[in-house]
Amino acid sequence: MALQSLVLDPNAAAYTDDQIVGKVNTASAQITRAGSVAAAARPIATGEVTNTALASGVAKANLDAMTDTARGYIKTNPTTGQFKVVSIERQADGKAKITYDDVAV
């Protein structure tokens, strides 16, 4: 496993609505709506939720101490063949940099 990065340029040429629709209509990959999970399929496990209050910043400090691919600050939900996003930053030149794990789920 290695971390990879890509950079998005917000000043790149933009597509019109008609161009986007044309690309979607001619895409070879089927586009589907992601299904949702019913609440009954994801019950809260014993001990997951407590009323114990922590000092401000403790949870963040604990997450910060975790490795990039373990901490989960950026919520990603990749399916088989997709990649976990580790971080997103805006660079000084205005471009967005995305770092991701190069091993697919």
Secondary structure, 3 states (H helix, E strand, C coil): CCEEEEEECCCCCCCCHHHHHHHHHHCCCCCCCCCCCCHHHCCCCCCCCCCCCCCCCHHHHHHHCCCHHHHCCCCCCCCCCCCCEEEEEECCCCCEEEEEECCCC
